[in-house]
Amino acid sequence: MIKDFLSKHGDYRSDRSFRELTTIKMGGEIAHYVEPYNIDDLRQIVAFLKANHVPFKTIGNGSNLICGSSRFEGVVISLRHFDNYEINNSTVYVEAGVLAPYFVQQAVKAGLKGLEFAGGIPGTIGGLIYMNAGAYKKEMADIVREVLVLKDDEIVRMQKDELKFRYRYSLFQEHPRWFILAAYLDLEPGNAEESRTIVEDRAKRRRESQPIDMPSAGSCFRNPEGDFAWKLIDGIGYRGHRLGGVEVSTKHSNFLVNTGEGKGEDYLALALDIQEKVKEKYDIKLIMEAEKFNC
Ligand SMILES: Cc1cc2nc3c(=O)[nH]c(=O)nc-3n(C[C@H](O)[C@H](O)[C@H](O)COP(=O)(O)OP(=O)(O)OC[C@H]3O[C@@H](n4cnc5c(N)ncnc54)[C@H](O)[C@@H]3O)c2cc1C
């Protein structure tokens, strides 16, 4: 019955796993996976799932998710078909399923500046807003003006000051059943060549300093006020430390990478061990930035 309903309203599959949907390549099978065709289909799917008490989880590009090995007996919803954007002067409309690195290229081509920081963040626009993702002292809160949200069966426009943005945090983290559908961003007229150079320089810096050739979920921990998580992890001697199939990257010690057969459970056990050692040595509580799900 679930399968029939979902198939009517989107591209449906029953053979997907978090292992293939996340950048860290870990996690169990998924009972139902759907990519709704449009907002109306999404609205009907969500209403149906709520009425039938079926658990569901939205996924963007899976670049911040650590999933457990057990099968998820619910529905994973991807807004992959929400992939339109419009650039009119410096006002930009972009839907949640658009991949940030792709969109940065389009903004740069259009001669707009302000989004260069996101050129190397491998998430969707929806995921970047949810996380208030950022880099190089810039974050989504600096450019988001308004977000279109499916909130409790209603589509509403929410202004930036309603969204409680702070470091790697937004109001959406308090409401996991809301959907970010699209956003209006404020960018500035710039110089395409200069923006392109900034994006390329930063991509080069990432290649030099981050293990982007290994499956990961980016930074494991938030940087504590006035400090860096990688320094604290180095301080406890954990660079290169391994637990099961998960390793503290030798290239960047705030990245925990999957060496092949790593499991979400290994990742979390290693993260917990790091938290305890850092607390013991520095009396600092590291907070996870990567999100755990179904474990
Ligand atoms: C190599 C690498 C480098 C990275 N560098 C950075 C960096 O520099 N800065 C940074 O901040 N992060 C970084 N990250 C982490 C990650 O890319 C970001 O957190 C990103 O914002 C996650 O987006 P996503 O689409 O992959 O979201 P997912 O991981 O798929 O989901 C994350 C959360 O967002 C929710 N979500 C996703 N889309 C929606 C939506 N449309 N509506 C409602 N909820 C939604 C999901 O339910 C989930 O709770 C990096 C990750 C990797 C692998």
PDBQT file of the ligand as one rigid body, heavy atoms in Angstrom, charges set to zero:
ROOT
HETATM    1  C1  LIG A 301      34.289  16.473   1.931  1.00  0.00    +0.000 C 
HETATM    2  C2  LIG A 301      33.279  17.258   2.728  1.00  0.00    +0.000 A 
HETATM    3  C3  LIG A 301      33.520  18.606   2.995  1.00  0.00    +0.000 A 
HETATM    4  C4  LIG A 301      32.597  19.353   3.732  1.00  0.00    +0.000 A 
HETATM    5  N1  LIG A 301      32.861  20.674   3.992  1.00  0.00    +0.000 NA
HETATM    6  C5  LIG A 301      31.973  21.402   4.694  1.00  0.00    +0.000 A 
HETATM    7  C6  LIG A 301      32.240  22.794   4.967  1.00  0.00    +0.000 A 
HETATM    8  O1  LIG A 301      33.237  23.367   4.546  1.00  0.00    +0.000 OA
HETATM    9  N2  LIG A 301      31.322  23.465   5.694  1.00  0.00    +0.000 N 
HETATM   10  C7  LIG A 301      30.174  22.887   6.161  1.00  0.00    +0.000 A 
HETATM   11  O2  LIG A 301      29.372  23.573   6.813  1.00  0.00    +0.000 OA
HETATM   12  N3  LIG A 301      29.912  21.571   5.918  1.00  0.00    +0.000 NA
HETATM   13  C8  LIG A 301      30.768  20.834   5.201  1.00  0.00    +0.000 A 
HETATM   14  N4  LIG A 301      30.497  19.505   4.954  1.00  0.00    +0.000 N 
HETATM   15  C9  LIG A 301      29.290  18.862   5.534  1.00  0.00    +0.000 C 
HETATM   16  C10 LIG A 301      28.038  18.857   4.617  1.00  0.00    +0.000 C 
HETATM   17  O3  LIG A 301      28.383  18.969   3.248  1.00  0.00    +0.000 OA
HETATM   18  C11 LIG A 301      27.086  19.987   4.987  1.00  0.00    +0.000 C 
HETATM   19  O4  LIG A 301      26.611  19.814   6.308  1.00  0.00    +0.000 OA
HETATM   20  C12 LIG A 301      25.853  20.099   4.066  1.00  0.00    +0.000 C 
HETATM   21  O5  LIG A 301      25.133  21.232   4.454  1.00  0.00    +0.000 OA
HETATM   22  C13 LIG A 301      24.942  18.875   4.085  1.00  0.00    +0.000 C 
HETATM   23  O6  LIG A 301      24.051  18.963   2.978  1.00  0.00    +0.000 OA
HETATM   24  P1  LIG A 301      23.360  17.656   2.371  1.00  0.00    +0.000 P 
HETATM   25  O7  LIG A 301      22.455  18.091   1.274  1.00  0.00    +0.000 OA
HETATM   26  O8  LIG A 301      24.360  16.651   2.029  1.00  0.00    +0.000 OA
HETATM   27  O9  LIG A 301      22.474  17.205   3.603  1.00  0.00    +0.000 OA
HETATM   28  P2  LIG A 301      22.254  15.707   4.180  1.00  0.00    +0.000 P 
HETATM   29  O10 LIG A 301      23.538  15.215   4.749  1.00  0.00    +0.000 OA
HETATM   30  O11 LIG A 301      21.580  14.876   3.177  1.00  0.00    +0.000 OA
HETATM   31  O12 LIG A 301      21.256  16.022   5.361  1.00  0.00    +0.000 OA
HETATM   32  C14 LIG A 301      21.674  16.774   6.490  1.00  0.00    +0.000 C 
HETATM   33  C15 LIG A 301      20.433  17.181   7.284  1.00  0.00    +0.000 C 
HETATM   34  O13 LIG A 301      19.677  18.130   6.530  1.00  0.00    +0.000 OA
HETATM   35  C16 LIG A 301      18.323  17.698   6.406  1.00  0.00    +0.000 C 
HETATM   36  N5  LIG A 301      17.849  18.169   5.106  1.00  0.00    +0.000 N 
HETATM   37  C17 LIG A 301      18.463  18.037   3.901  1.00  0.00    +0.000 A 
HETATM   38  N6  LIG A 301      17.733  18.621   2.943  1.00  0.00    +0.000 NA
HETATM   39  C18 LIG A 301      16.617  19.111   3.539  1.00  0.00    +0.000 A 
HETATM   40  C19 LIG A 301      15.459  19.824   3.082  1.00  0.00    +0.000 A 
HETATM   41  N7  LIG A 301      15.283  20.119   1.802  1.00  0.00    +0.000 N 
HETATM   42  N8  LIG A 301      14.513  20.164   3.986  1.00  0.00    +0.000 NA
HETATM   43  C20 LIG A 301      14.659  19.857   5.303  1.00  0.00    +0.000 A 
HETATM   44  N9  LIG A 301      15.728  19.195   5.791  1.00  0.00    +0.000 NA
HETATM   45  C21 LIG A 301      16.702  18.834   4.923  1.00  0.00    +0.000 A 
HETATM   46  C22 LIG A 301      18.394  16.172   6.487  1.00  0.00    +0.000 C 
HETATM   47  O14 LIG A 301      17.177  15.590   6.889  1.00  0.00    +0.000 OA
HETATM   48  C23 LIG A 301      19.485  15.987   7.531  1.00  0.00    +0.000 C 
HETATM   49  O15 LIG A 301      18.917  16.131   8.817  1.00  0.00    +0.000 OA
HETATM   50  C24 LIG A 301      31.402  18.740   4.211  1.00  0.00    +0.000 A 
HETATM   51  C25 LIG A 301      31.151  17.390   3.911  1.00  0.00    +0.000 A 
HETATM   52  C26 LIG A 301      32.071  16.657   3.169  1.00  0.00    +0.000 A 
HETATM   53  C27 LIG A 301      31.785  15.218   2.852  1.00  0.00    +0.000 C 
ENDROOT
TORSDOF 0
